[in-house]
């Protein structure tokens, strides 16, 4: 009888372990353990955006760059140490990814109201949603329950995040590898309705490409010299019309051949995504609903849940 009871307990614990490892994300994950989570995050994000409107786009981008590398696990936030190499110095992130100090402030504020409960990965997901909503875009319920990675991958960051030089086929395959459709690609690219890019990222397009409005190219050339190493960090808005307001004018820019990045204009260049761009330009509501669906779908990429990973006390280092 004793051995049967022991076997039963062992089996029950195994079932619990499997169940916790395969736990699913849910919209009310912190409703009891951290009821003040959403207003705490939103007030800190709002303060950061009031201080610098560009920060909304930067925070949204952190979520993208986290999810595209081994899933939405907060790995992007880890600092390098003498014995650990993170993702912050990968080519897509070095001198480009920003807003880490704001994430630190949000984490501190959340720790004050519910210490040791909310993961940095979930903070990125909520912060991305709040950034979009504060800048005039759609709101949605964020699925939560992610845990934080104890590792990061410089090589995966270098290889997994499509660069601004990508052609359409590479963009489609990069997104497809993560379970994201071509429609998701175009909808998520609409995030470039906010934010700015550095001269070094768009210089080849404004000087060398022909599928670009000539007056637009000249305007951008004025603040981005042809010579490499000169003005590399000079900024230009990704959306010519409303760079600090989340709307669908990004798609109008593409139709007018005023996409700032090569990868932007690839979405409207005689290829398979032209029709999606046109639909998002003619119907803002279609864009916003597809964007929300794609953001939720992206947030589902390989999350650590249950007993996997940890809840970091400091987003910059493992516990």
C-alpha positions as CSV (number, residue, x, y, z in Angstrom):
1,X,0.0,0.0,0.0
2,X,2.8,2.4,0.9
3,X,4.6,1.7,-2.4
4,X,1.3,2.3,-4.3
5,X,0.8,5.6,-2.5
6,X,4.4,6.6,-3.2
7,X,3.9,5.8,-6.9
8,X,0.6,7.8,-7.0
9,X,2.3,10.8,-5.4
10,X,5.2,10.6,-7.9
11,X,2.7,10.4,-10.8
12,X,0.7,13.3,-9.5
13,X,3.8,15.5,-9.2
14,X,4.9,14.5,-12.7
15,X,1.4,15.5,-14.1
16,X,1.6,18.8,-12.2
17,X,5.1,19.5,-13.6
18,X,4.1,18.7,-17.1
19,X,1.0,20.9,-16.8
20,X,3.0,23.9,-15.4
21,X,5.6,23.6,-18.1
22,X,2.9,23.7,-20.8
23,X,0.9,26.4,-19.1
24,X,-0.9,28.8,-21.5
25,X,-0.8,32.5,-21.6
26,X,-4.0,34.2,-20.4
27,X,-5.4,37.8,-20.3
28,X,-6.2,37.7,-16.5
29,X,-2.9,36.0,-15.4
30,X,-2.1,38.7,-12.8
31,X,-5.6,39.7,-11.9
32,X,-5.2,38.3,-8.3
33,X,-1.5,38.4,-7.8
34,X,-0.9,41.9,-9.2
35,X,-4.2,43.8,-9.6
36,X,-2.4,47.2,-10.0
37,X,-0.2,46.0,-12.8
38,X,-1.8,47.7,-15.8
39,X,-2.2,51.2,-14.3
40,X,1.3,51.0,-12.9
41,X,2.9,50.2,-16.3
42,X,0.8,52.6,-18.2
43,X,1.5,55.6,-16.0
44,X,5.3,55.0,-16.4
45,X,5.0,54.5,-20.1
46,X,2.9,57.6,-20.4
47,X,5.5,59.7,-18.5
48,X,8.3,58.4,-20.8
49,X,6.4,59.3,-23.9
50,X,5.4,62.7,-22.7
51,X,9.1,63.3,-22.1
52,X,10.1,62.0,-25.5
53,X,7.4,61.1,-28.1
54,X,9.9,58.8,-29.9
55,X,10.1,56.6,-26.9
56,X,6.8,54.9,-27.7
57,X,8.2,53.5,-31.0
58,X,11.4,52.5,-29.2
59,X,9.5,50.5,-26.6
60,X,7.3,48.8,-29.2
61,X,10.5,47.9,-31.1
62,X,12.0,46.2,-28.0
63,X,9.1,43.8,-28.0
64,X,9.6,43.0,-31.7
65,X,13.3,42.4,-31.2
66,X,12.7,40.2,-28.1
67,X,10.1,38.0,-29.7
68,X,12.1,37.5,-32.9
69,X,14.9,35.8,-31.0
70,X,14.0,32.5,-29.4
71,X,10.6,33.8,-28.5
72,X,9.2,36.5,-26.2
73,X,11.3,35.7,-23.2
74,X,13.0,39.0,-22.1
75,X,16.4,37.8,-23.3
76,X,17.0,41.1,-25.2
77,X,17.1,43.0,-21.8
78,X,20.1,41.1,-20.4
79,X,23.3,43.1,-20.1
80,X,26.6,41.7,-21.2
81,X,29.0,40.6,-18.3
82,X,32.5,39.3,-18.2
83,X,31.2,35.8,-18.5
84,X,27.9,36.4,-20.5
85,X,27.2,37.7,-23.9
86,X,23.7,39.0,-24.5
87,X,21.8,40.4,-27.5
88,X,22.2,44.1,-27.0
89,X,25.3,44.3,-29.2
90,X,23.9,42.2,-32.0
91,X,23.9,44.2,-35.3
92,X,20.2,44.9,-35.3
93,X,20.4,46.3,-31.7
94,X,23.8,47.9,-31.3
95,X,23.5,51.7,-31.1
96,X,19.8,51.2,-32.2
97,X,17.7,49.4,-29.6
98,X,16.8,51.9,-26.8
99,X,14.4,52.4,-23.9
100,X,16.1,50.0,-21.6
101,X,16.1,52.6,-18.8
102,X,12.4,53.1,-19.2
103,X,11.9,49.3,-18.8
104,X,14.0,49.5,-15.7
105,X,11.7,52.2,-14.3
106,X,8.6,50.2,-15.2
107,X,10.0,47.1,-13.5
108,X,10.9,49.1,-10.4
109,X,7.4,50.5,-10.2
110,X,5.8,47.1,-10.7
111,X,8.1,45.6,-8.0
112,X,6.9,48.2,-5.6
113,X,3.3,47.1,-5.9
114,X,3.8,43.3,-6.3
115,X,7.4,42.2,-5.8
116,X,8.7,39.0,-7.5
117,X,5.5,38.4,-9.5
118,X,5.6,39.9,-13.0
119,X,8.2,38.9,-15.6
120,X,10.2,41.3,-17.7
121,X,9.0,39.5,-20.8
122,X,5.4,40.3,-19.8
123,X,6.3,43.9,-19.0
124,X,7.6,44.3,-22.6
125,X,4.3,42.9,-23.9
126,X,2.2,45.3,-21.9
127,X,4.6,48.2,-22.6
128,X,4.3,47.6,-26.4
129,X,0.5,47.7,-26.2
130,X,0.4,50.9,-24.0
131,X,2.9,52.6,-26.3
132,X,0.6,52.0,-29.3
133,X,-2.5,53.1,-27.4
134,X,-1.0,56.3,-25.9
135,X,0.1,57.4,-29.4
136,X,-3.4,57.1,-30.8
137,X,-3.4,53.5,-31.9
138,X,-5.6,50.6,-31.0
139,X,-5.9,49.0,-27.5
140,X,-6.2,45.3,-26.8
141,X,-6.1,42.8,-24.0
142,X,-2.5,41.4,-23.7
143,X,-2.0,37.7,-23.0
144,X,0.3,37.2,-20.1
145,X,2.1,34.5,-18.1
146,X,5.5,34.5,-19.7
147,X,8.6,33.9,-17.7
148,X,12.1,35.3,-18.3
149,X,15.0,33.5,-20.0
150,X,18.2,32.8,-18.1
151,X,20.1,32.9,-21.4
152,X,20.4,35.0,-24.6
153,X,21.8,34.4,-28.1
154,X,23.9,37.0,-29.9
155,X,24.0,34.8,-33.0
156,X,20.2,34.3,-33.1
157,X,19.7,38.0,-32.8
158,X,22.1,38.6,-35.7
159,X,20.4,36.0,-37.8
160,X,16.8,36.2,-36.7
161,X,15.9,39.9,-37.0
162,X,15.5,40.8,-40.7
163,X,17.7,43.9,-41.6
164,X,16.4,47.0,-43.3
165,X,18.2,45.8,-46.5
166,X,15.9,42.7,-46.7
167,X,14.0,42.0,-49.9
168,X,10.4,40.8,-49.9
169,X,11.2,37.1,-50.0
170,X,13.6,37.3,-47.1
171,X,11.0,39.3,-45.1
172,X,8.3,36.7,-45.8
173,X,10.5,33.8,-44.9
174,X,11.8,35.5,-41.7
175,X,8.2,36.0,-40.5
176,X,7.1,32.5,-41.8
177,X,9.8,30.9,-39.7
178,X,8.1,32.2,-36.6
179,X,4.7,31.2,-37.7
180,X,3.7,34.7,-38.9
181,X,1.9,35.0,-42.2
182,X,2.5,37.5,-45.0
183,X,-0.5,39.5,-43.8
184,X,1.1,39.6,-40.3
185,X,4.3,40.9,-41.9
186,X,2.6,43.8,-43.6
187,X,0.4,44.6,-40.6
188,X,3.3,44.5,-38.1
189,X,5.4,46.6,-40.5
190,X,2.7,49.2,-40.0
191,X,4.4,49.9,-36.7
192,X,6.7,52.1,-38.8
193,X,3.9,54.6,-38.7
194,X,5.8,55.8,-35.6
195,X,9.5,56.3,-34.8
196,X,12.7,57.2,-36.5
197,X,15.6,55.6,-38.3
198,X,19.3,56.4,-38.5
199,X,20.9,57.7,-41.7
200,X,23.2,54.6,-41.8
201,X,20.1,52.4,-42.2
202,X,18.5,54.3,-45.1
203,X,21.5,55.9,-46.9
204,X,21.7,53.1,-49.5
205,X,18.0,53.6,-50.4
206,X,18.0,57.4,-50.8
207,X,21.1,57.5,-53.0
208,X,21.0,54.3,-54.9
209,X,17.4,53.1,-55.5
210,X,15.1,54.1,-58.3
211,X,11.7,53.1,-56.8
212,X,11.7,56.2,-54.6
213,X,10.1,59.6,-55.0
214,X,12.8,62.0,-56.1
215,X,11.8,65.0,-54.0
216,X,11.5,62.7,-50.9
217,X,15.0,61.3,-51.6
218,X,16.4,64.8,-51.8
219,X,14.7,65.8,-48.6
220,X,16.3,62.9,-46.8
221,X,19.7,63.4,-48.4
222,X,19.9,66.9,-46.8
223,X,20.4,65.3,-43.4
224,X,22.1,62.1,-44.5
225,X,25.4,62.7,-46.4
226,X,26.4,60.2,-49.0
227,X,29.7,59.4,-47.3
228,X,29.7,56.5,-44.9
229,X,30.7,57.5,-41.4
230,X,29.4,61.0,-41.9
231,X,26.1,61.7,-40.1
232,X,25.4,58.0,-39.6
233,X,23.3,58.7,-36.5
234,X,21.3,61.5,-38.0
235,X,17.6,60.7,-37.7
236,X,14.6,60.8,-40.0
237,X,11.0,59.8,-39.4
238,X,9.9,56.5,-40.7
239,X,6.5,58.0,-41.4
240,X,6.8,61.3,-43.3
241,X,3.4,62.6,-42.2
242,X,2.6,61.6,-38.6
243,X,5.8,60.1,-37.0
244,X,4.4,60.4,-33.4
245,X,0.8,59.3,-34.1
246,X,-0.2,55.7,-34.8
247,X,-2.3,55.6,-37.9
248,X,-2.2,54.1,-41.4
249,X,-0.4,56.9,-43.3
250,X,2.7,54.6,-43.5
251,X,0.9,52.7,-46.2
252,X,0.1,55.9,-48.1
253,X,3.8,56.6,-48.0
254,X,4.6,53.3,-49.6
255,X,2.1,53.8,-52.4
256,X,3.7,57.2,-53.1
257,X,7.2,55.5,-53.1
258,X,8.2,57.3,-49.9
259,X,9.1,54.4,-47.8
260,X,12.2,55.3,-45.8
261,X,13.8,51.9,-45.6
262,X,14.5,49.4,-48.4
263,X,12.5,46.8,-46.5
264,X,9.6,49.2,-46.2
265,X,9.3,49.9,-49.9
266,X,9.6,46.2,-50.6
267,X,6.0,45.8,-49.3
268,X,4.8,47.9,-52.3
269,X,7.0,47.2,-55.2
270,X,5.0,45.1,-57.6
271,X,5.0,42.0,-55.4
272,X,2.6,39.8,-53.6
273,X,2.0,42.3,-50.7
274,X,0.9,45.3,-52.8
275,X,-2.8,44.4,-52.4
276,X,-2.5,44.2,-48.6
277,X,-0.8,47.6,-48.5
278,X,-3.6,49.1,-50.6
279,X,-6.3,47.5,-48.4
280,X,-4.6,49.0,-45.2
281,X,-4.4,52.4,-46.9
282,X,-8.1,52.4,-47.9
283,X,-9.4,50.9,-44.6
284,X,-7.7,52.1,-41.4
285,X,-10.0,49.8,-39.4
286,X,-8.8,46.7,-41.3
287,X,-5.2,47.7,-40.6
288,X,-5.8,48.2,-36.9
289,X,-7.7,45.0,-36.4
290,X,-5.0,43.0,-38.3
291,X,-2.3,44.7,-36.4
292,X,-3.8,43.8,-33.1
293,X,-4.3,40.2,-34.2
294,X,-0.7,40.0,-35.4
295,X,0.7,41.5,-32.2
296,X,-1.2,38.9,-30.1
297,X,0.1,36.2,-32.4
298,X,3.7,37.5,-32.2
299,X,3.4,37.5,-28.4
300,X,2.6,33.8,-28.5
301,X,6.0,32.9,-30.1
302,X,7.7,30.3,-27.9
303,X,7.0,31.8,-24.4
304,X,8.5,30.3,-21.4
305,X,5.7,29.4,-19.0
306,X,5.0,27.4,-15.8
307,X,8.3,26.2,-14.3
308,X,10.5,27.3,-17.2
309,X,12.7,30.3,-16.8
310,X,12.3,32.7,-13.9
311,X,10.9,36.0,-12.7
312,X,13.8,38.3,-12.8
313,X,14.2,40.8,-10.0
314,X,16.3,43.0,-12.3
315,X,15.5,42.9,-16.1
316,X,19.2,43.4,-16.9
317,X,20.5,40.2,-15.2
318,X,19.5,36.7,-14.2
319,X,18.6,36.2,-10.5
